[in-house]
Amino acid sequence: MSRPNRFLIWGGGGWVAGHLQALLAGQGKDVHSTAVRMENREAVLAELERVRPTHVLNAAGCTGRPNVDWCEDHKEATVRSNVVGALNLADACFVQGVHCTVFATGCLYQYDERHPWDGPSFVETDPANFFGSFYSVTKAHVEEIMKHYDNCLILRLRMPVSDDLHPRSFVTKIARYERVVDVPNSHTMLADLLPAAVLLAEHRETGVYNFTNPGAISHNEVLGLFRDLVRPGFAWRNFSLEEQARVLKAGRSNCKLDTTKLAAKLAELGYGEVPEIHEAYRRCFERMRAAGVR
């Protein structure tokens, strides 16, 4: 007989982990969280034995503070978390028969001749072509290995956004920048997609999924909607990719991910349609305005 679902969120105290905790608790699910370091094999196995989850949701990892430039100067720590730790947790879950959902990244690609911003999107089987940041390098390498574990679901988020102005939300970040580039990108609206992550996990889906809203939106379009719907009078300035590169330690991925595989699977599971990213942002900012977020 199968056990009732019990979720253990890795990365307790983190931004995405907190949203998952609230979502699962609100659904009345049996949910626990932990901040145990993923690279500590003995501690990971002990935590799995203590909680005895049926599902692990891995929202841990190293993205750097205040941004991925940090990883350029802390490569050992980045590898320890994003590679050694992520693989250790996946393997420990495999050994104990636990399904493991990994909140990964889609920042593995860069527009090129085959994938211009207004052309074909990157699909899950496309090899990574962006190596401009050490953070992305670690994530690309670990995905290539982890995807062979038959207990792992790998969800590629990009530029995630929440219904508030949390410091980790993409909108908050670019609203605070002195200048921004204006490039179309795929984005993940947490309100639209975290419930889908739970559904996929409950059905023990595996493999790699581009986990973003359909379509791509530019920074100027995002900030224009933010100004119109949340913060009237807000203004910003642009600069070029070349100018941006001169002030950053690491490069930044710019790409559009294909969501056909995700849409087909969610339709199969009876999940409602995920809104196109322009509409998703409009709804997000309308929710912010209704909640008095400024």
C-alpha positions in Angstrom: 0.0 0.0 0.0 1.3 3.5 -0.9 1.8 6.0 1.9 -0.1 9.3 2.0 1.9 12.1 0.4 4.3 13.9 2.6 6.3 16.8 1.3 9.8 17.9 2.5 11.0 21.3 1.1 14.7 21.7 0.9 15.9 25.3 1.3 13.7 26.3 4.2 13.8 30.0 4.8 14.3 30.7 1.1 12.1 32.8 -1.1 10.6 30.0 -3.4 10.7 27.6 -0.5 8.5 29.9 1.5 6.0 30.2 -1.3 5.9 26.4 -1.6 5.4 26.0 2.2 2.4 28.5 2.1 0.9 26.9 -0.9 1.0 23.3 0.4 -0.1 24.3 3.9 -3.0 26.2 2.3 -4.0 23.0 0.4 -4.0 21.1 3.6 -1.0 19.0 2.6 1.4 17.3 5.0 4.4 19.6 4.5 7.8 20.0 6.3 10.9 22.1 5.5 14.6 21.9 6.2 17.7 23.9 5.9 20.1 21.0 6.1 23.0 21.4 3.8 22.6 19.3 0.7 26.3 18.4 0.4 26.3 16.8 3.9 25.5 13.1 3.0 25.0 11.9 6.5 22.7 14.8 7.5 20.7 14.5 4.3 20.0 10.8 4.9 19.2 11.5 8.6 16.7 14.2 7.6 15.0 11.9 5.1 14.8 9.2 7.7 13.4 11.6 10.3 10.7 13.1 8.1 10.1 10.1 5.8 8.7 12.1 2.9 7.2 10.7 -0.2 8.3 13.9 -2.1 11.2 16.2 -1.8 10.9 19.7 -3.3 14.5 21.0 -3.8 14.3 24.8 -3.7 17.9 25.2 -2.3 21.0 26.2 -4.1 23.5 29.0 -4.6 22.5 32.0 -6.7 24.8 34.5 -5.0 24.1 37.6 -3.1 23.2 40.2 -4.3 23.4 38.4 -7.6 25.2 35.7 -9.6 28.3 37.9 -9.8 29.1 36.5 -6.3 29.6 33.0 -7.8 32.5 34.2 -9.9 34.5 34.8 -6.7 33.2 31.9 -4.7 33.5 29.0 -7.2 34.1 26.3 -4.6 31.1 27.2 -2.6 29.0 27.4 -5.7 30.1 23.9 -6.9 29.5 22.5 -3.4 25.9 23.7 -3.4 24.8 23.6 -7.0 26.6 20.4 -8.1 27.8 18.3 -5.2 24.8 19.1 -3.0 22.1 18.9 -5.7 23.4 15.5 -6.9 23.8 14.2 -3.3 20.2 15.1 -2.5 18.9 13.6 -5.7 20.9 10.4 -5.1 19.8 10.1 -1.5 16.2 10.4 -2.5 16.8 7.7 -5.2 18.3 5.4 -2.6 15.2 5.8 -0.3 12.6 5.7 -3.1 11.6 9.4 -2.7 10.5 11.5 -5.7 12.6 14.6 -6.0 11.5 17.8 -7.7 14.3 20.2 -8.5 13.7 23.9 -9.0 16.4 24.5 -11.6 17.1 27.3 -14.0 16.5 28.0 -17.7 19.5 30.4 -17.7 21.4 27.9 -19.9 20.9 29.6 -23.2 21.7 32.7 -25.2 20.0 33.9 -28.4 22.0 32.8 -31.4 21.5 32.4 -35.2 19.3 29.4 -34.8 17.3 31.0 -31.9 17.0 34.7 -32.5 14.7 36.5 -30.1 11.9 36.6 -32.7 12.5 33.0 -33.9 12.3 29.4 -32.6 12.5 29.0 -28.8 14.9 26.7 -27.0 13.4 23.2 -26.2 14.4 20.9 -23.4 16.7 18.8 -25.5 18.7 21.7 -26.9 22.3 21.7 -25.4 23.2 24.6 -23.3 25.0 27.4 -25.2 25.4 30.0 -22.5 28.6 29.8 -20.5 29.0 33.5 -19.6 28.5 33.0 -15.8 29.9 30.3 -13.5 26.5 30.0 -11.9 25.0 28.9 -15.3 27.9 26.6 -16.0 27.3 24.7 -12.7 23.6 24.4 -13.4 24.1 23.2 -17.0 26.6 20.5 -15.9 24.5 19.2 -13.0 21.3 19.0 -15.1 23.1 16.8 -17.7 23.9 14.3 -14.9 20.7 14.6 -12.8 18.3 14.0 -15.7 19.4 10.4 -15.7 17.9 9.8 -12.3 14.5 8.2 -12.8 13.1 9.8 -9.6 13.9 13.4 -10.6 11.7 16.1 -12.0 13.7 19.1 -13.2 11.8 22.4 -13.6 13.6 25.2 -15.3 12.5 28.5 -13.9 13.6 31.9 -15.4 13.5 35.3 -13.8 10.8 34.3 -11.3 8.2 36.9 -10.1 5.9 36.9 -7.1 2.8 38.9 -6.3 4.7 41.3 -4.0 7.9 43.2 -4.1 10.1 40.7 -2.4 13.8 41.5 -3.0 14.3 38.2 -4.9 11.5 38.9 -7.3 12.6 39.9 -10.8 10.4 43.0 -10.8 11.9 44.3 -7.6 15.4 43.8 -8.9 15.0 45.7 -12.2 12.9 48.4 -10.5 15.9 49.2 -8.3 18.5 49.2 -11.0 19.8 52.5 -12.2 19.6 51.3 -15.8 18.3 48.2 -17.5 18.7 46.4 -20.8 15.7 45.9 -23.0 15.7 42.3 -24.1 12.8 39.8 -24.5 13.0 36.9 -22.1 11.0 34.0 -20.7 9.7 34.5 -17.1 8.2 32.3 -14.4 5.1 33.7 -12.6 5.1 31.9 -9.3 1.4 32.3 -8.8 0.7 30.5 -12.1 3.3 27.8 -11.9 4.0 26.7 -8.4 0.6 24.9 -8.1 1.6 23.1 -11.4 4.9 22.0 -9.8 2.9 20.4 -6.9 0.6 18.6 -9.4 3.5 17.3 -11.4 5.3 16.1 -8.3 2.1 14.4 -7.0 1.9 12.5 -10.3 5.6 11.6 -10.0 6.5 13.1 -13.3 10.1 13.0 -14.2 12.5 14.5 -16.8 13.2 18.1 -17.8 10.6 20.8 -18.3 11.0 24.5 -19.3 8.9 25.9 -16.5 7.9 29.4 -17.6 4.8 31.2 -18.8 4.4 31.0 -22.6 6.1 33.7 -24.7 8.7 36.3 -23.9 8.5 39.9 -22.6 11.1 42.7 -22.6 12.3 44.6 -19.6 10.7 47.8 -20.9 7.4 46.1 -21.3 7.5 44.8 -17.7 8.4 48.2 -16.3 5.8 49.9 -18.5 3.1 47.7 -17.0 4.5 48.2 -13.5 4.3 52.0 -14.0 0.8 51.9 -15.4 -0.7 49.5 -12.9 1.3 49.7 -9.7 3.5 52.8 -9.4 2.4 55.8 -11.5 5.2 58.1 -12.4 7.9 55.4 -12.2 10.7 56.0 -14.7 13.8 54.1 -15.8 16.7 54.4 -18.2 18.1 51.9 -20.6 21.6 50.9 -21.6 23.0 48.5 -24.2 24.2 44.9 -23.6 27.7 46.1 -24.3 27.4 48.8 -21.6 25.9 46.3 -19.2 28.8 43.9 -19.7 31.2 46.6 -18.6 29.7 46.8 -15.2 29.0 43.2 -14.5 31.5 40.5 -13.4 29.5 37.7 -15.1 27.3 37.7 -18.2 23.6 37.3 -18.2 21.5 34.8 -20.1 18.8 36.1 -22.5 16.6 33.6 -24.1 13.0 32.4 -24.8 12.1 28.9 -23.7 9.6 26.7 -25.5 6.8 25.6 -23.2 5.0 23.1 -25.6 6.0 20.1 -23.5 4.9 21.6 -20.3 1.5 22.7 -21.7 0.8 19.2 -23.1 1.6 17.6 -19.8 -0.5 20.1 -17.8 -3.4 19.6 -20.1 -3.1 15.9 -19.7 -3.3 16.3 -15.9 -6.3 18.7 -16.1 -4.4 21.8 -15.1 -5.9 25.2 -16.2 -4.1 27.1 -19.0 -1.0 29.0 -18.0 -1.4 32.6 -19.2 0.9 34.1 -21.8 3.5 36.2 -20.0 2.2 39.6 -21.0 -1.3 38.7 -19.6 0.4 37.0 -16.6 2.2 40.2 -15.7 -1.0 42.3 -16.1 -2.8 40.0 -13.7 0.1 40.0 -11.3 0.3 43.8 -11.2 -3.5 44.0 -10.9 -3.3 41.7 -7.8 -0.5 43.9 -6.4 -2.6 47.0 -6.9 -5.6 45.5 -5.3 -3.5 44.5 -2.3 -2.1 48.0 -2.0 1.4 47.0 -3.0 3.4 50.1 -4.2 
